[in-house]
C-alpha cells in the first residue's frame, strides 16, 4: 500500500510539473550566445584596415573570400527606442576611436544581445563591403547591392564577447564634422535647436510632422561657434512625437550622413542622450521694441513685387540686391499663379558660400508712431534655416560695413520638395527706431548641401 501511495504522489507531481511547463508566460530565458574574451581562431585586423579594400574610383563592392580575417569593435548603436533598424554601428575602440562601420543584420531587437558597449567580433569570410549613403557598410552581396546578413547566418559571422565597456564619446564641435568621425559615438556641448523649431504654438516634434516621411531632420546649432547641423530621428522611433526641448545642453549620438549623403547628421539611441538645462539658451540679441503687432492705418512702405519681371528692375526702385562674395547668384524674381515674389536659393549653383543681401529702400519713421514691419516668407527644398532678417538706421550703402540689429522673424520650416509651405507672416514691432531705416533679408547658404529656397512677398511698414 505504501509503495502504491508513493507512486501516486510521484505521478501526480510529474503531471503538475508537465502542466506547469506548458503554461504560457512572458518570461523566457535569454538565448545562450557564443561568448569569448580574446581567444579565437582567425587573423585579427582593424576596421580601418578593411576599408582599404574598397576602391572609391570604381565603387565596386568588395567581397571577402578564402580568408580567416576577423575585426573587432564596440557597439555604439541601440535599436531599443526604434531609431536604428536592422543594423549595428561599431567603432574600433571604447575610447579614442579612430574608425567605425555599420553591420547590416536581418534581425530586430538587437539591443538584447548586442547592447551598447558590447564588444563583438566579425568574421569577414563571405561578407561584402561597400560605401552607401555616405558610410561604410558590411553585409551580404545580392544582385549588385549589399543587403542585411540573413538571420540564419548571423551566428556564423558575429561572435559576442563577454566584454562590455563604457563608451567614451568623442567631444566635437559641429565645425569638426568630417569623414574621420563617421560612424563614431560623439558628444556635442552647448547645443540647442534653432529658435524657429521651438516657438510657442508651433513647436516641432522630433519626427512627427506632416512633412516627415522617413526621418525628421531638426537643425541644431552650436552656442560657441554658431555652426549648424542636424539631429535625425526615424519616423518609426518610439519618441518621434515628443516635443523638441526648448533649451540648450549636451547631445550624445552616432555621427553619420543623411540618406542622400547631402550632409552630416547625429542619431540618438534614445532621448535620454539629450541633457538640456532649463532656462538656458544662447540666442542672439534680437531687437526688442515692444509687443505691438497691430498694423497701423498709415502705410510708410509697401512692396508686393507686382510688375517685377526681372531682378534688375529692383535697382530702379531703390533696392540693394547684392552678392557680397562676388558670385552671380542673388535674389531674383519669381511667379506662381500670377503672384510675383522674390526668390533666393543656392540650389544648382556652385557657390560655397552664397551670401546674398536684399535691402529695402530707405523708410522714414520720424513722422509716425507705433511702426510695425510685416512680410511673408515661404520655404521649400528645405535642408536648413539660412535666412535672417535685420534692420538699421545707419545704412552705409555696403551691408558688410553697416551696423545691423537682428529681428526675431518667423522663418518657416519647409518640406524637402518643391511644394513649399504656405507663406508665413511675420509682424515685428520696430517703433523704437527713428530716422531712415533699411530692412535687410540676408541669405547665407552654400552648394551643395545648404540650399533651402525662400520666397519673400508683401513687405510693409505701417504706423500711426
Legacy VTK file of the C-alpha trace (Angstrom):
# vtk DataFile Version 3.0
C-alpha trace
ASCII
DATASET POLYDATA
POINTS 464 float
0.000 0.000 0.000
2.736 2.410 0.892
4.528 1.715 -2.351
1.381 2.441 -4.316
0.841 5.733 -2.472
4.382 6.819 -3.187
3.885 6.019 -6.865
0.686 8.022 -6.999
2.299 11.061 -5.391
5.216 10.856 -7.762
2.895 10.536 -10.729
0.809 13.467 -9.580
3.886 15.615 -9.091
5.090 14.679 -12.566
1.764 15.703 -14.108
1.777 19.057 -12.279
5.287 19.809 -13.470
4.353 18.945 -17.047
1.298 21.198 -16.906
3.352 23.993 -15.381
5.825 23.801 -18.221
3.006 24.295 -20.727
1.659 27.467 -19.122
2.238 30.476 -21.416
4.282 33.265 -19.879
6.132 36.380 -20.965
9.193 35.212 -19.044
11.835 33.399 -21.063
15.496 32.585 -20.866
17.896 34.752 -22.848
19.393 32.578 -25.604
22.898 31.434 -24.869
25.315 33.122 -27.265
28.833 32.220 -28.252
30.958 34.380 -25.939
34.706 34.736 -25.993
37.140 37.066 -24.370
40.105 37.459 -26.684
40.986 33.953 -27.796
39.684 32.607 -31.106
40.877 31.168 -34.387
41.449 33.763 -37.064
43.557 36.702 -38.121
42.550 39.859 -36.276
42.642 43.125 -38.215
41.176 46.592 -37.754
38.070 48.303 -39.072
40.151 50.985 -40.773
42.322 48.336 -42.471
39.429 46.537 -44.160
38.063 49.825 -45.519
41.155 49.936 -47.705
39.713 47.080 -49.763
37.088 49.411 -51.183
38.060 51.318 -54.319
36.187 54.661 -54.405
37.164 55.180 -58.033
35.336 52.098 -59.287
32.825 51.966 -56.385
32.753 48.203 -56.768
31.519 46.008 -53.927
34.346 44.071 -52.284
33.611 40.531 -51.076
35.891 38.786 -48.568
36.729 35.285 -49.801
39.041 32.492 -48.618
40.022 34.426 -45.537
40.028 33.874 -41.793
40.184 37.602 -41.110
38.243 38.956 -38.149
37.582 42.514 -36.997
36.611 43.622 -33.515
34.540 46.559 -32.416
32.276 48.011 -29.769
28.553 48.517 -30.311
27.591 52.211 -30.205
24.027 51.939 -31.571
20.834 50.659 -29.983
17.531 49.787 -31.619
15.668 49.685 -28.294
13.920 53.010 -28.998
13.437 52.239 -32.709
15.811 54.892 -34.007
18.152 52.310 -35.576
16.751 49.486 -37.696
18.417 46.188 -38.561
21.943 47.483 -38.167
24.750 47.637 -35.659
27.177 50.538 -35.638
30.626 49.533 -34.390
33.700 51.592 -33.559
37.157 50.134 -33.097
37.805 51.264 -29.508
35.719 52.179 -26.486
37.692 55.400 -26.046
39.663 57.469 -28.548
38.225 55.535 -31.527
39.636 56.047 -34.981
37.215 54.192 -37.249
33.627 52.946 -37.368
31.425 50.825 -39.603
27.823 49.648 -39.978
26.871 45.945 -39.934
23.576 45.189 -41.704
21.595 42.424 -39.975
18.184 40.999 -40.844
17.157 40.978 -37.199
15.324 43.282 -34.810
15.714 43.822 -31.054
19.457 43.645 -31.489
19.949 45.515 -28.224
19.003 42.361 -26.303
22.144 40.521 -27.424
24.366 43.335 -28.684
23.803 46.099 -26.185
25.543 49.469 -26.113
29.231 48.993 -25.276
29.285 45.253 -26.043
32.457 44.066 -27.740
31.883 41.845 -30.780
33.981 40.104 -33.388
33.006 39.923 -37.072
34.105 37.027 -39.268
34.546 38.562 -42.713
34.505 35.391 -44.826
31.592 35.732 -47.273
30.698 39.282 -46.254
30.757 42.226 -48.648
31.875 45.822 -48.139
30.502 48.910 -49.861
30.142 52.661 -49.374
26.461 53.568 -49.224
24.583 56.670 -48.069
27.907 58.225 -47.147
29.136 55.446 -44.820
30.895 52.065 -44.984
28.650 49.033 -44.511
29.163 45.268 -44.229
26.557 42.758 -45.331
25.783 40.116 -47.970
26.074 40.886 -51.667
22.870 40.407 -53.609
22.347 41.471 -57.224
24.646 44.460 -57.121
23.667 45.605 -53.633
24.835 44.823 -50.139
21.905 43.652 -48.032
21.435 42.588 -44.426
23.039 39.340 -43.219
20.196 36.758 -43.056
19.080 35.675 -39.622
20.296 32.134 -40.250
23.859 33.364 -40.901
24.233 35.904 -38.097
25.811 33.403 -35.690
28.330 32.404 -38.361
29.607 35.966 -38.688
29.119 37.665 -35.311
30.782 36.481 -32.111
29.553 38.135 -28.942
32.360 38.787 -26.494
31.855 38.650 -22.743
33.328 42.143 -22.518
31.155 45.232 -22.126
32.975 48.555 -21.945
31.974 52.087 -21.095
31.922 54.106 -24.302
33.683 57.438 -24.005
32.171 59.879 -26.536
34.441 61.868 -28.814
33.956 65.538 -27.915
33.469 67.635 -31.044
32.111 70.914 -32.301
29.913 70.870 -35.379
32.736 72.578 -37.255
34.839 69.442 -36.639
32.495 67.108 -38.530
34.459 65.226 -41.170
34.913 61.806 -42.742
37.287 60.846 -39.932
34.389 60.803 -37.426
31.728 58.966 -39.434
30.148 56.055 -37.542
31.685 57.166 -34.240
29.929 57.982 -30.977
30.280 61.722 -30.355
29.378 64.361 -27.799
28.300 67.927 -28.621
28.197 70.502 -25.835
26.425 73.870 -25.715
23.973 72.864 -28.425
20.403 73.998 -28.991
17.651 73.630 -31.574
17.032 76.557 -33.895
14.556 79.010 -32.372
12.109 78.615 -35.255
11.659 74.967 -34.225
10.600 75.665 -30.654
8.356 78.726 -30.905
5.237 78.654 -28.765
2.236 77.489 -30.730
4.326 75.850 -33.465
6.873 73.809 -31.526
8.180 70.897 -33.563
8.347 67.224 -32.638
11.362 65.006 -33.254
9.826 63.345 -36.326
6.014 63.525 -36.328
5.337 66.468 -38.636
3.309 66.027 -41.830
6.426 66.771 -43.876
8.443 63.971 -42.200
8.434 60.923 -44.454
11.132 58.543 -43.205
13.269 60.752 -40.985
12.759 64.052 -39.254
15.764 66.343 -39.515
15.927 69.166 -36.983
18.538 71.894 -37.179
20.897 72.144 -34.226
23.352 74.976 -33.640
26.464 75.479 -31.597
26.359 78.186 -28.934
30.135 78.554 -29.183
30.736 78.786 -32.931
27.273 79.323 -34.430
27.830 76.341 -36.734
24.800 74.235 -37.637
23.967 70.613 -38.388
21.018 68.247 -37.956
19.605 65.769 -35.494
17.947 62.952 -37.459
15.142 60.860 -35.971
13.310 57.959 -37.591
9.570 58.305 -38.052
9.391 54.751 -36.623
11.128 55.676 -33.370
9.312 55.440 -30.068
9.984 59.100 -29.294
9.116 60.672 -32.652
6.101 62.529 -31.183
7.964 64.142 -28.296
8.371 67.912 -28.495
11.861 69.242 -29.036
13.490 70.625 -25.887
13.493 74.394 -25.743
16.812 74.874 -24.004
20.494 74.204 -24.678
22.771 71.462 -23.446
24.576 68.296 -24.486
23.869 65.746 -27.208
25.445 62.290 -27.499
24.868 60.135 -30.562
26.254 58.473 -33.658
27.662 60.785 -36.322
26.676 59.660 -39.805
25.327 61.010 -43.090
21.729 61.519 -44.178
20.124 59.080 -46.620
21.100 61.093 -49.707
24.639 61.765 -48.404
23.978 65.510 -48.529
25.194 66.396 -45.052
26.164 65.075 -41.635
23.516 64.112 -39.103
23.575 62.943 -35.488
21.344 59.991 -34.497
20.296 59.352 -30.910
19.961 55.942 -29.294
17.239 57.407 -27.074
16.041 60.856 -25.957
17.945 60.270 -22.719
21.059 61.156 -24.726
19.867 64.775 -24.649
20.838 66.596 -21.472
19.368 70.089 -21.706
19.267 72.579 -18.825
16.203 74.696 -18.178
16.260 78.412 -18.956
19.499 78.134 -20.892
19.631 79.334 -24.479
22.226 81.256 -26.433
20.057 83.117 -28.940
21.498 86.338 -30.366
20.250 89.706 -29.172
17.092 90.440 -31.136
15.582 93.895 -31.417
13.169 94.451 -28.511
10.919 97.454 -29.126
7.713 96.025 -27.675
4.975 93.545 -28.461
2.783 95.620 -30.756
1.802 93.664 -33.889
-1.213 95.760 -34.904
-0.765 97.264 -38.351
-1.420 100.992 -38.295
-3.523 102.876 -40.859
-0.563 104.798 -42.241
1.443 102.851 -44.866
5.037 104.039 -44.777
6.368 101.457 -47.217
4.879 98.655 -49.287
6.288 96.237 -51.873
4.416 93.279 -53.345
6.737 92.961 -56.355
3.915 93.397 -58.865
5.484 94.325 -62.179
8.923 92.996 -61.184
9.575 90.656 -64.106
13.331 90.994 -63.878
15.515 91.268 -60.785
17.324 94.234 -62.324
14.107 96.242 -62.002
14.630 96.279 -58.233
17.647 98.516 -58.690
15.421 101.164 -60.275
13.160 101.098 -57.216
15.979 101.848 -54.780
16.606 98.304 -53.600
20.072 96.929 -52.898
20.418 93.365 -54.232
23.972 92.131 -53.902
26.095 89.012 -53.641
28.878 90.050 -51.270
31.190 87.159 -52.268
31.400 88.286 -55.874
29.239 85.461 -57.197
26.487 85.721 -59.769
23.605 84.479 -57.641
21.371 86.976 -55.873
17.673 87.449 -55.134
15.640 87.014 -58.317
12.061 87.406 -59.473
9.606 84.538 -59.217
5.990 83.954 -60.205
3.321 81.374 -59.348
-0.320 81.640 -60.451
0.250 85.286 -61.460
1.574 86.105 -57.966
5.016 87.660 -58.092
7.604 87.443 -55.343
11.371 87.461 -54.815
13.266 84.148 -54.525
16.722 83.057 -53.344
18.419 79.651 -53.273
21.862 78.090 -53.552
20.310 75.083 -55.310
22.040 74.182 -58.591
24.774 76.747 -58.020
28.469 76.272 -57.435
28.748 78.971 -54.784
30.087 77.969 -51.371
29.220 80.076 -49.522
26.449 82.047 -51.159
25.876 85.236 -49.169
23.271 87.486 -50.761
21.559 90.564 -49.319
18.245 92.113 -50.365
17.859 95.547 -48.726
14.837 97.824 -48.912
14.995 101.475 -49.942
15.114 103.954 -47.074
11.919 104.160 -44.974
11.419 107.368 -42.936
9.904 106.911 -39.452
10.042 110.350 -37.825
6.520 111.353 -38.918
4.782 108.323 -37.417
4.453 106.234 -34.270
3.840 102.568 -33.378
5.575 101.329 -36.511
5.270 97.628 -37.392
7.166 95.711 -40.064
5.372 92.794 -41.742
6.320 90.408 -44.546
5.538 86.924 -45.891
8.076 84.103 -46.325
7.752 80.597 -47.783
10.343 77.773 -47.679
10.824 74.759 -49.958
13.566 72.216 -50.731
14.361 72.672 -47.051
17.685 71.405 -45.691
18.277 74.027 -43.020
17.469 77.601 -41.975
19.721 80.018 -43.847
17.716 83.239 -43.928
17.792 86.080 -41.402
16.113 89.492 -41.265
17.900 92.612 -39.989
17.284 96.331 -39.571
19.423 99.506 -39.347
19.041 103.271 -39.297
22.641 103.863 -40.375
22.975 102.131 -43.732
26.355 102.901 -45.337
25.447 101.523 -48.761
27.535 98.429 -48.025
25.878 95.677 -45.916
29.253 94.481 -44.639
30.199 97.880 -43.150
26.757 98.611 -41.698
25.802 98.001 -38.066
22.703 95.815 -38.126
20.174 94.726 -35.494
18.755 91.201 -35.839
14.963 90.846 -35.947
13.105 87.940 -34.355
11.448 86.947 -37.628
9.447 83.766 -38.113
11.409 81.744 -40.670
9.256 78.812 -41.825
10.462 75.220 -41.932
9.563 73.834 -45.341
9.418 70.334 -46.832
12.300 68.801 -48.761
10.309 69.009 -52.006
9.304 71.826 -54.335
5.926 72.034 -52.645
6.832 74.598 -50.035
4.892 75.634 -47.003
2.268 78.296 -47.351
3.560 81.813 -46.888
4.018 82.586 -43.187
3.630 86.132 -41.970
5.885 87.946 -39.511
4.879 91.120 -37.684
7.637 92.874 -35.722
7.429 95.996 -33.596
10.117 98.449 -34.807
8.755 101.551 -33.040
11.971 102.161 -31.070
13.814 103.098 -34.276
13.962 106.645 -35.584
15.158 108.290 -38.748
15.538 106.449 -42.032
15.631 102.684 -41.709
16.552 99.891 -44.081
15.394 96.285 -43.694
17.632 93.503 -44.988
16.975 89.880 -45.913
20.254 88.014 -45.630
20.724 84.577 -47.222
23.778 82.550 -46.189
23.639 79.212 -47.967
26.136 77.037 -49.789
26.168 74.465 -52.551
25.601 71.579 -52.456
24.045 70.994 -49.021
22.738 74.353 -47.713
20.278 75.176 -50.433
16.850 75.897 -48.924
14.722 78.011 -51.272
12.962 81.093 -49.845
10.208 83.174 -51.413
9.541 86.649 -49.964
6.480 88.810 -50.592
4.236 91.600 -49.278
6.778 93.668 -47.349
5.099 96.529 -45.464
5.870 99.098 -42.787
2.872 100.780 -41.169
2.331 103.218 -38.309
0.006 105.795 -36.843
LINES 1 465
464 0 1 2 3 4 5 6 7 8 9 10 11 12 13 14 15 16 17 18 19 20 21 22 23 24 25 26 27 28 29 30 31 32 33 34 35 36 37 38 39 40 41 42 43 44 45 46 47 48 49 50 51 52 53 54 55 56 57 58 59 60 61 62 63 64 65 66 67 68 69 70 71 72 73 74 75 76 77 78 79 80 81 82 83 84 85 86 87 88 89 90 91 92 93 94 95 96 97 98 99 100 101 102 103 104 105 106 107 108 109 110 111 112 113 114 115 116 117 118 119 120 121 122 123 124 125 126 127 128 129 130 131 132 133 134 135 136 137 138 139 140 141 142 143 144 145 146 147 148 149 150 151 152 153 154 155 156 157 158 159 160 161 162 163 164 165 166 167 168 169 170 171 172 173 174 175 176 177 178 179 180 181 182 183 184 185 186 187 188 189 190 191 192 193 194 195 196 197 198 199 200 201 202 203 204 205 206 207 208 209 210 211 212 213 214 215 216 217 218 219 220 221 222 223 224 225 226 227 228 229 230 231 232 233 234 235 236 237 238 239 240 241 242 243 244 245 246 247 248 249 250 251 252 253 254 255 256 257 258 259 260 261 262 263 264 265 266 267 268 269 270 271 272 273 274 275 276 277 278 279 280 281 282 283 284 285 286 287 288 289 290 291 292 293 294 295 296 297 298 299 300 301 302 303 304 305 306 307 308 309 310 311 312 313 314 315 316 317 318 319 320 321 322 323 324 325 326 327 328 329 330 331 332 333 334 335 336 337 338 339 340 341 342 343 344 345 346 347 348 349 350 351 352 353 354 355 356 357 358 359 360 361 362 363 364 365 366 367 368 369 370 371 372 373 374 375 376 377 378 379 380 381 382 383 384 385 386 387 388 389 390 391 392 393 394 395 396 397 398 399 400 401 402 403 404 405 406 407 408 409 410 411 412 413 414 415 416 417 418 419 420 421 422 423 424 425 426 427 428 429 430 431 432 433 434 435 436 437 438 439 440 441 442 443 444 445 446 447 448 449 450 451 452 453 454 455 456 457 458 459 460 461 462 463
